[in-house]
């Protein structure tokens, strides 16, 4: 029976609305409900904007929760509160939240009153202990049985695009970035405000096959495991599970099957007794107890193949020190066994096989979050008119995406690594000599003396004059990025200063863990959760590097990867306690706190220079820290190239617009590294296809281990390859006016550069799951080639638009799949009808010809519009409104292009610019010509110009 309710004054703006019950309390920005039943004793709903709400549910009376690390916004906006039929309705201009007085269940509606998101009955709060403190484990399910599409969640190397029906664990790792934000095709998003390890989808952690699903071999429980040394069978035994996942598990390796290989613990040293090849074969029958699609995850490195009932279902390779998950699904019937065979070449790598049973369909297809360590259940609902609006709302909560410097969107050349100052300088000299455009060169790790990691200093023998190095790069109209880690050797002065204040993690030092450099050195990471620690870290970096004029900051291993291949429990032990609490509570947030400390320091040190940070890991809100992300130490394999597409798209749809990847892949198989003639053609083709993809990624950056990745190195003795690489390098620079405007949209319009097809074509359900195509801005549909030897590929042209083949100008109807020609020198690329694409002059860097001419390419067939954004490209003036916009529109009815009047200005603005127009029409297939068109030439001086089709 409900408690007696006495009335409060209504929070509604209208005095005619009914008063509220006693179990609804007014608080600044919203309401707190005390439900009659259910696990939550209090449910609070706060308004953060016209269609943004925060929901907090607690197991006791206290709503005193720590400040969010991700969300910087405060409650704001007009709203009303009413009570009707046992519900409290909090209504803002763009949507409403409803709280059930019986059990505190919350649901959301859009501005039209349509239900978008609804909590399932709330799960209980489970008490847990972490770092000696008491927390709760939380979970919340929404929209059971939904068919909507889900996107975001950060970056995951699993080729998943639409996450409806999928399971994803958010736990930072090299190559895997967890951002607890998802955006729906129903035009809302959910930001799950928890800094610890979080699961999306099935809240049950995956179990080793054998611990869960039954395995039999030879009539006995378990796998038959056969260990080979060379061709000799050394050991046969029965194993309950396949589990060499972490360093600690290597102790289970049979002594008679040990051999000398590249050590898994470091990636470089050796271990064992004899130099021999190894192979392990596991066989067994697996027996499900539930009918449905069984989800498997193979965690592995080195070469591995999986066969089910004689059919190969997985064939992958990854460098031995950097294992990760590969997912595969198997439809199975309860009580019906399947024969499984796994063949693995260990090379001192890692492997483990996991599985989870099918969920009932309504649970499988739902929005479901769970976290192991929490103070409360805490999330934000973000509405929007479309998916772009939802991402804009997310950034309103977590911070706008800072505008990167103009040069960041040129070509970057990197290598693992340049060993000397001359090596690095000679690369830039060679690019300039060959007239291959380049804007940035990168000095990766280990420029310091071997035993001085964290000194931020240079080895004088290899880098005799770093200031001169920086100055020469700048004199060449280029920039230089340098690697700076949060890692320290304890003997360095920097480490000693931090340690004296208690700002170095001690776990790695207590464990006496050595790294992989030289003889191996004791090492650890600093704790950025204390403001003073961040200040000290940046001051040390400033005195050694910032003051020398380095332009960009490569912040590696920011997961933090204190030591690779430790278990989650060991990682928690090594990365805490933090200054704010136990490591378990803050497991995923390190990259955000660290990046913000550096970004804030750079803005103070150089207040009118745009910072640029490249970090290997990220978290919700990282976009406000002038940070771009990259996809980590991926392998040089065709499968990994394909995996980058969905990884980059979903990261972009997580609100992070600036993303890149190691063109060619970071880690290389021996068959490529040793330049085996039998595999040289494949190596070259892989790099070219990856390079083509890179030219249409937000940031265009080549990096990796040997063989070297410079264009002239890859194209040596291969004129066709050299020309093809150079063509896409130059194409990137021709498209700079378009790309720089896309980049400016990140700030001015909360834009997204790398876009899932669903963002622009949600009405066409065929686009929802396409994981190997994307939109680059509003104009370009990009379809990378990800198979060796392919000279064509299937491309889906979304319905709701017609398309131009960029390479030929041919006009194509949308809503169909075509076989696209893909000769080695060409990546399939299409332009949406109605697009306006500005292009620029042929230049060698973004610093060249700032007043150069533009050619406006108009792809007719539909009305179109585009905004040219301009600013000085380097300063923070854009934050003060120092920028200009030129609206450009195409009218299909009047066949007229209008270049509108310029709006705004900035110091140094080019007042007059030569422009011309090239019209692309359905009846005339013409490849794009970037040369000025004298027939339509004019000088734009800020006043409107009308140009009819000619």
N, C-alpha and C positions, 0 to 999 in steps of 0.2 A: 504494500500500500504506500502511495506517495506521501511524503512528509507535507505538513501544512505549509503553504507558501504565503508569505506576506509580500505585499507589493513594494516595488521600488519605483523611483521616477524612471520613466522610459528614457533610454539613450537616443531614441529616435529624434530626428530633426522636427518631425511633425508632432504637435502636442496632442493630436487626435488619436495617435496610436495607443494601443492598450499598454498598461503597465506590466512590468516583468515580475516573475516569481522570485521567491526568496533565495532559491538556489542558483540564481544568476546574479553575479556581482559585476558592477562596473569597474573597469580598470583603465588606465590610460591606453588608448589605442584599440580597445576591444572589450571582451567579456571573459569571465571565468564561470564555468558551469560546474556544479557539484552534482554528478549523476546519482540517480537513485540506486543503481546497481552497476555491476561490471568491475573490472580490475582497476580502472583509473579512478582515483579519488577526486581529482580535479582535471578539467579539460579547459585549456585556455585558447582562445582564438583572437589573434591580433591582426589588424589591417595594415598592410605595407604599401598600398597603392590602390588604384582603381580595380585591379583584378588579381591582387596578390595578398595572400593570407598566411599567417604562421599558426600552426597547431602544435600545442605542447600538452602531453598527457603524462601525469605522474602517479606513482603508486601510493603516494602519501599526500599530505596537505601542502607540502612545500613546492612552490614553483620557482625557487631560487636556483637557477641553472647557470653554468658559466657562460660568458659571452661567446658568441660564435666566432670562429676563426675565418669562416668563409664569408659570412654575411656582414657587410658593413653598413647597410641601410638601417634606419630606425622606423618604428611604426609611424605611418603618415597617411593622410587622406581622409576625406569626408566619408561617413558611413552612417547607416541607421541600424538600430537593433529592435526587433519585434519578436513577439512570441505568438505562436499559433499551433494548435493541435499537437502539443507536447514537444514542439521544436522552438529553439531560439534561432532566429535568422539574422545574420550579420550581413548587411547588403551595402556594397560599394557601387560606384558608377559602372564598372565593367563585369561584375559578377557578385556572387553571394556564397556564404558558407552557412550551413545548417547544422546545429548541434542537437542531438536527441537528448531530452532531459532524462529519459529512462536509463540509458547506458553510456551516454557521452559519444555515441557514434557521430562522425562528421561526414558530410557530403558537400559537394560544390556544384554550382550552376553558373553558366555563362550569362552574359548580359541579357540574352533572350529568354532566360529561364530554363535552358536545356541542361539536364544532368550530365556532367562530364566526368566526375570522379566521386567514388563512394567507398568509404571504408567498409570492409567486412567486419564482422564482430571482432572486437579487440582481443588480442591474445594477452595472456598474463605476463606480468613482469617477473623475471627469474633472478633472484639475488645472485651476484657473482662477486668475487674478490680479485682485485688486481693491484699489485704494488702495495699491499697492505690496506687498501681502501675498499670500501663497499660500493658496488655499482649494481646495475641491473642489465640483463640481456633483454633486448626488445625486438619485436617484429610487428609489422602491420601489412595486411593485405588489402588490396583495392580491386574493384571492378572484376570480380570473379566471372570467368567465362567470356571475357571480352575478345573481340577480334580486331581491336585497334593495333596500330603499329607503334613500337617503342624504339627510341634511338637515343644515343648519347653514351652515358656511363664511362666516358673517358676513352682510352685507347687499349684495345685488346686484340692480340694476334691470333684470331680464331676464325676469321672469314665470316663472322656473323654480322648481318646488317640490321634486320628487324629483330629486336630482342624479345618479342612476344613468343613465349614458349621456350625461351632459352634460360640457362643459368650462368651467372657471371659472379665471380668472387672479386671484390675490390680490395686488393692488398698490394701496395706498391712493389714493383719489381722491375728490374731491367727489362725493357720492352713492353711492360704492362703498366698502364696508368689508370688509377681508380679515381673517378670523379663522380660522386653520388648524386647525379642529376640526370633525369630522363625527360624527354620531350615526346609527346603523343600526337598521333594524327588527329586526335580529337581537339587539338589546339589548346593544350595545357601542358605544364611540366610539373615535376615534383623534385624538389631539392631535399634530400634526406640529410639532416644536419647531425652527422655523427662522424667523428674523426678516426674511429677505430676500424678494424676489419669488418666489412659489410658484405652481405650476399644479396644479390638481386635474383629473384626466381625462387627455386626450392630453398627453404631455409635450412634444410638438413645438409650438413657437410658431406661431400662425397667420401665413400669408404673404399679402402683397398679391395679389389676383387679377390674374394676368398674370405675376407672378414664379413662381407655382406653377401653378395651373390655366391652360391655354392660352386666350388670347383672340384673336379675329380680327374684323376689320371691313374691308369693301371689299377682301377678298382679301389683306389684309396683317395681320401680327401687331399686336395692340394694339387699344385702344378708339378709336372715332371720338368726338372731343370737340368739341362745338359751344357756343361762348360767345356769349350774347346780351346786348346792351345795350338795354333796353326790348324792342321787337319786332324790332330789327335784329340780324341774325346778324353778329357782329363778327369772330369767329375760328373757323376749323375746322382741327383738327389731329389727328394720331394720337398717342395717349399709351399707353405701355406698361402703366401702372397708373393707378388712381384714387387719388391720394395728395396731399391737402392736410390731413394730420393734425395738424401742429404749426405753430407760428409760422415755424420755419425753412423749411417747405415752401411758404410763401406766395411765396417768391422765384421759384417756377416759374410763377406766374400770367402769362399772356400780357399784354404791355403794352397791346395794342390793346383788351383787354377790361376794363381797370381802370375803376372808377367810385367815386365817393364814397359810402360806406356807414357804418354804425356799426362802428367798428374792432374787429376780432377780438382785437387784442392787449390791449385794455383794457375793451371793452364799453361805453365811453362817448365816447371821442374820435372824430375823423373822419380818414379817409385817402383818398387818390386825388384825382381832378381834377374830376369832374363828378357831380352828383347824378342818378343814373339807377338804375333797377331792373336787376338782373342775373338771368340764368338760365344754367345749364350743363346740357347733355344729353349723356350718354355712352351710346353704343349699341355692341353687339358680340355675337358668339356665343361662349359659353364651352363648352369641350370637356373633360369629365372623362376622366381616364385610369383611374379606378377606379369600379366600379359600387357604388351604395349611397347612403346619405343623406349628402349633402355639407353641411357646416356652414359657414354664412356669418356674418360679423359686419360690419355697416355702422357705422362710427364717424362720427357726423354731428352738426351743429347746423343751425339754421334749418330751412326746409321742404324735405323730401325725399320722393320717391316711388320705389319700385323695382317694375318690371314684369318678369315672366319669361314668355316666350311669350305676351305680350299680357295676362297676368293680374297685377293688382296684388297684391304680396306684402308691401309695407311702405309705410306712409304716416305719417310722424312729424314733429314739430317740437320743437326745443329751443332755448333762448336761444343766441345766436350765440357767446358767450364760454364756454359750458359744454357742449361736446359730450360724448357718451358712446356706448357701443355699443348697437345693436339687433341681436338675433340672429334669423336665419331659416334654416330647414333646407329642402333641396330633394332629393327622391329623384331620382337621375340614373343614367344608363347610360353605361358607358365607350364612348367614340367617338361618342356621340349628342349633338349640340350643342343648346344652349338659347339663345334670343334674350333678351338682357338690355337693359333700358333704364332709366337712372337720370336723374331730373329733379330738379335742385337749385336752390334760390334762395339764393345764398350769404350775402348780407348780411354779408360779411366773416367768414363762419363757417368751419367745418372739415369735412372729409369724407375718408374712406378706406374701401376695400372689401377685406375679408380673407376667407380661406377655409382650410379644412383637409380633407384627404381622409378618407373613411371608414376606420375601424379594423376589423380582424377582430372579430367579435361577442364572443369571450371577452375581448378587450382593451377594447372599447367599454363593456362591462358589467363593470367592475371598480372597485376602489378603488385609485386611482393618484395618488401624490404625486411632485412633482419641484421642486427648488429650484436656482437658479443659483449660489448662494454659500453654502457650508456648511463647518463644521469636521469634521462627521461626519454620518452618517445617525442621526437622533435622533428618537424618537417615543414616545408613551405610549399604552398600551392601557387603556381604561376599561370595565369591565363593569358590569352592573346587572340587576336583575330586570325592569325595564321602561325606557322611554326617560327617564322622570323620574329613575330611579335612575342612569342613565348621566350625565345632566346634573349630578346631585348629586355623582357621582364626579369629574367635570370640575372642579367648584367646590372639591372637597376638594384637588385639585391646585393650582388657580390662585387660590383665595380665595373666600370666601362673598360673596354679593351683599349689600352694605350696605343696611340699611333706610333708605329715604328719609323725609324729614319728611312729616307728614300733609298739609300744604298743597300738596305737589307733585302730589297726585292730584286737586286741584280744577281749575278752568278757568283757562287761561293766555291772556292777550291780548297780542299783539305786532304790530309793524308794522316794515316796512323803510323808514324808521325814524321814531321820534319826534324831531323836530328841536329841540324846546325842552322845558324843564321843564313849562311850562304845558300843552303838548300832551299829555304823558304823564299829568299829574295830572287833566286834564279827562276822560280816558278812564275812569279809576277813578271819578271823581265821577259820570259819566254812568251807568255800570253800577249804582252804588249807588242813584242816583236812580230808575232804571227797575226796580230790584229784579231785576236779572239777575245770577245768582250768578257770582262771580269770586274767585279767590284770588291771582292773580299777574299782574303787569304787567312788561313787558320793555323795557329800554332797550338797543337794538341799537347797532351801531358808530357812530363819528363823533360822539360827544358832546364830544370834545376839540377844541382849536384845530386848524385845518386842517393845519398843518405840524408837529404834535406827536404823531403816532401812536406809542403806546408810553409816553407820559407818565403814563397812567392818571389824567389830570386833566380838568377840565371847562372848556369855553369859557364864560367868565364872562358873556358877553352872552346866550347862549342858555340856560345853566343857572346862574343867579345864586346859587342856594343849594342845592346838592345835598343837604346834610344836612337841610334843611327838607323837601325832596322825599321823602327816605326816611322822615322822621318822619310826614309826612302819610299816606303809604301805609300805614304801620304803624297809625296811628290809625284807618284805615278798615278794619281787620281784613284787610289784604291784605299781600302780599310783593312784593319787587322783585328781578328778575334783571338783571344788567348784563353786557354783552359785554366780554370781556378776551381779547385775542389774544396769541400768542407772537411778534408782529411788532413791529418797531421802526424808527423813523426814526433814522439815526445821529446826528442833532443833539440828540436828547433826552438828558437827564442819565441816565436809566435805561439807555439803550443804551450810553452812554459808560462807565458803571460796569461793565456786562457785558463790553464790548469790552476794557477794560483788563485783564480776567482771561482773555481769550481765549475768551469764551463767546458770541460772535456769529459766525454763518456768514458767510464772506466772498464766496462765489461771486456772489451777486446784486449786491453792491457793486462787485466787480471788473468785472462785466458792465455796470455803470452802468445797471441796470434800474430804470425808473421805474414807479410804480403808476398807478392810474387817477384819483386824487384831484386835483382842481384842475389845476394845471399839470403834475402828476406829480412824485412825490418818490422819491428813492433810499430803499431799504428792505431789510431782511433779517429773519431769524428768529434766536432764541437757541437755544443747544445745551443741552437739558435732561439730557444723558447724564452730566454732572458733578454730583455732589451739591451742590457749592458753587453751581453755576449755578442749580439748582432753589431753593436757599435764598435766593439774591439775588432771583430772580424773585418768589418769594412775599413776601419782605419789602417789596419795592417795591409790590406789589399791596396788601399789608396796610395800609401807611402811607397810601395814597391812597384805598382803597376799602373794605377789610374793616372798618376802624375806623369807617367812617361807618354801618355797619349793613346794608349790602346783604346780601341773603339767599341769592342763588344766582348761579352763575358760568357764563356762556355762553362756552365756549372754542371759538372758531371757527377754521376753517382748520387744524386740527391734523393734517392728513395727513402732513407739512405742505405746504400749498399756497403755497409761497414765491412762485411766479409761475405763473399758469395757462397751459396750452397749450404747455408745454415738453415736449420729448421725454423719455423715461425717462432717457437718458444725461445730458441737461441737468439734469433734476431731481436726479439723483445728485450732480452737480457742485455744485449750489446748496445741498444739504442735508447737507453734510459737508465734511471728515471730522468725525465726532462724537468726543467725549471718550473713547469706548470702542472706536472703530474706524471703518473706512470706511463711507460711507453705504450702499453696496451690502449690507453685512452687516446693517444695521439698518433697511432701507427701510420696513418696515411697523410698526415698534414705537414711533415717535415719540408717537402719541397716548396710549399707556399710560404711558410714562415722564413725559411732561408732566403728565398728569392725576394721577398718583400724587404728584408733587411738590406740586401745589396742594392735593390732599386731605390730605396729611400736614401741610402748613402750616396748613390750616384747623383740623384736629383739635388742633394745638398751640395755636393762637391762641384757639380757642373750644372747649375740651375737652369741654364738655357740650352742644354744639349739633351736630345732624346736618348735615354738609355736603351741598350739592346742586350737582353739576356737570352741565352739558349740553355734550357735546362732539360735533363733527361727524364725528369718526372714532374708531375704537376698535380694540382688539386683544385677544388672549387674556389674560384676567385683569382687564379694565377694570372688571368689575362690583365688584371689591373697592375701587375708588377712589371710591365714592359717586357714580358717573357714570352718567348716562343718555345714550343716543345718539339722534341724529335723522338723517333720511334725506337731508339735504343740500338743495341748491338745485334741487329738482325743479320741473318745469314744470306750469303750470295746464292740464292736458289730461286727458281721460278715460282715455287709455291710461296716463298716469302715475299717476292714481288707482288704477287696477287693479294696476299694478306694485308699489304700496306694500304690498299685502296679502302677497304671497309674500316680499317683502323683509323686512317686519317679522316674519313668522312664522319665517323661517329665521334671522334675527338672534336672535330669542328662543330658538330651539333651539340656538343657539351658546353658550348659557349667560348671555346678557345679558337680564335680564327687563324692564328699564325702557327703553322706546323710544317715540319720537314722530315726528311728521311735520308739515310745514307744511300745516295745513288750508287747502284751496283752492289749494295749490301755490304755490311761491315766485315763479317767473318767469312773466310774463303776456304773451300775444300782444297785438299792437297792437289787434286787434278787440275785446279786452276792456279794455285799458288806456285806449283812447279812448272807451269806453262807447258803442260803435256800437249804436244802437237795434236793429239787425237781430240782434245777438248778445247783447243784455242778458239775455234770458230764459235762454239757455244758461249764461251766466256765473253767474247766481243759482242755477240748478239744480245746476251743478257744485259750488258752494260748499256748498249744503245737503247734497248727497250725501256730500261729503267731511267735513262737520261731523258727520253721522250716524256715519260710520266713526270719526271722531276721538273721539266720546263713548264708544266701546267699544275704544279703544286704551289701552295702559298709562298714557300721559300724554296729556292733552287740551289741545292747544295750537294756536291760530290765528295764522298768520304769513304775510307775503308782501308783495310790491310792490303798488303801486296797481293797481286800486281798493282802498280801505281795507277791512279785514276785520272791524272791530267789528260786532257783531250789529246794532246800531242803524244802522250805515252800510249794511250789506248789505240790511237790511229797510226802509230808507227808502222811503216811498211804496208799500210792498208788505206790507200787514198779514199776509197769509198766510205769507210767507217769514219775517217777523219772529217770528210765533207759532211756526212750526215750529222755527226755530233756538232760540228760548227754551225750547221743550218739551224738546229734547235736552240743553240746558244744565241744566235743572232735573232731568231724569231722571238725569243723571250724579250730581248731588248726592243724590238719593233713594237711589241705589245705593251711596253711600259706605261704609256698614258692610260691604257685600260686597266692594267694591274695596279698602278698607283691609285687610281680612283677607287678600285675595289678595296684596297688597303685603307683608304680614307673613310670608306663606308663603315669599316669596322668601328670607328669612333663616332662618326657623325650620325649614322643610321643604325648602329648596332648590327652591322652586316656580317655575313658569313661568306668567306671566299670559296671554300671547298664544300660543296653542297650535295647532300644526298638527293637523288632524283625526286624523292618523296617531298622535299621542301617546295618544289615548284610544280609538282604534278601529283599531288596527293589524291586527286579524283581518279587517277589511273592506278588501280591497285597493282598492276603489273610492276610498277616502279618500286613498290614497298620493299621487296626483297632483293633487288638487283645489287650485287656486291662488287661488281667490277666495272662500273661506269659511275660518273658523277658530273655535276655541273660545276664549272669554274666561273664563278660569277653568274650573272643572269644570261649570258650569251652562249658560252661554249659548253657543249656536251663532249666529255673526254672519255675515250674508250681505250685504255692502255692494252697493249698486246702482252700476254703473260705466259705464252707457250713457246718453247723452242721450236724453230722451224715454221711457225705459223706465218702465212702470207695473206691471211684473211681471218676475220673473226665475226661472230654474230653480234650485232649491235641492235638494241631495242631503242627505237625512236618514240618517245612518249607521246601519247595522245594529248590533244589540246594545243598542239603546235605543229608547224611544218618546219622543215630543216634544210639547211644548205650544207653540202659536203665542202668543208673548208679547203680541201686540197684541189678540188675541181670546179667548185661553184655550182654543181648539180643540185637541183631543187627536189626535195623528197617529202612526201606526205608522212605525217606522224601516225602513231598508233599501230606500229608494225615492227617486226624484226626483219632486218636486212642482213645480207652477207656483205660485210664491208671489206673492200680491198685494203691490205696492209702490207705493201712491199716493205722490205727491211728499212728503207729510209723514211717511212711514213707511219705515223700513228693515226688511227681513225679519229677524226675530229669534226664536229658538226656545230653549226651556228643556228640558233633559233631564229626563225623569221620574225621580224620586228625588232631585231637587235641593232644597236648602234655601237660600233667598236672603234674607238680612236686609236690610231697607231702613230708612231713617231719616226724620227730619222734613224739611220744606221749609226750607232755610236759604240764606243768601246767601254763606257761606264755611265752610270747615272749622273755623273758630274759633267758630262760632255753635252754641249748644246742645250742648256736649260731653256733657251728661247727658240729651240728648233721647231720646224713646221710639224703640223698634225695633218694626217689624212683621216677623215671620218668615213668609215665603211658602214653603209646603210644596207641592211639585209631586208628588203621589202617583202610584202606579203601580209603584213599585219601592222597595226599601229605600234609604235615603239617610243621609248624614252630612255634617256641616260643622262646622268649628271657627271660632268667633268669636275673633279675636285682638284684644287691647287693650293699649295702652301709652300713655305720655304724648304720643306723636306728634311730639316735638320733640327730646328729649335722646338721649344715647348710652347711657342706662340699660339699654336692651334688651340691649346687649352684656354686661351684668352680671346678666342674668336678671330684670330688672325689667319684667315683662309678665305678662299674664293670658290664660288660654285658657278658653273655654266650649264644651265639646263638645255638639253638637246632633245627635240621631239620629231618624230616622223608621223605624218598623216597619210594613211593609205588612201583615204577618200580623195584628198587633193593632190596626192603625189608630191608633197612638199616637205622638205626638211627645214626646221626652224632652229637656229642656234640662238638661244635666248640671251637676254642682257645679263652680263656678269653681276653676280651678287657677292658683296664682301670684297675685302682686299687684305693685303699683308705686305710688310716691308720687303722690298726687292721684287715685287710682283712684275712679271712680264706684261707690260701694258698692251703691246701689239704682237700678234703672232700670225704667221702665214698659215693658212688652212686651205684644204681642198677636200672634195667629196668624191667618193666612188660608190655608185649605186650598184647593188647586186639584185638582180630580178629573176623571177622564176623562169622566164623564157630564154635566158642567156647564161649558159654555164661558163663562167670565167673565174679562174683561180685568182685569189687576192693579189693585187699589185700594190706594193707599199710606196711606190714612187709618187711624188706630187702629181696631181691631175690638173694640168694647165687649163683644161676646159671648165673647171669649176673653182679655180683658185680665187682666193680673196684674202684680205688681211682683217683679222678679227681684232677690234679695238675695245671690246666690252659692250658694244651696242648690238642689238638683235640683228640677225641676218636671216633672210629666207632664201632657200635654194630649191628650185623646182627640179624634178627628175630630169636628167639629161641623158 
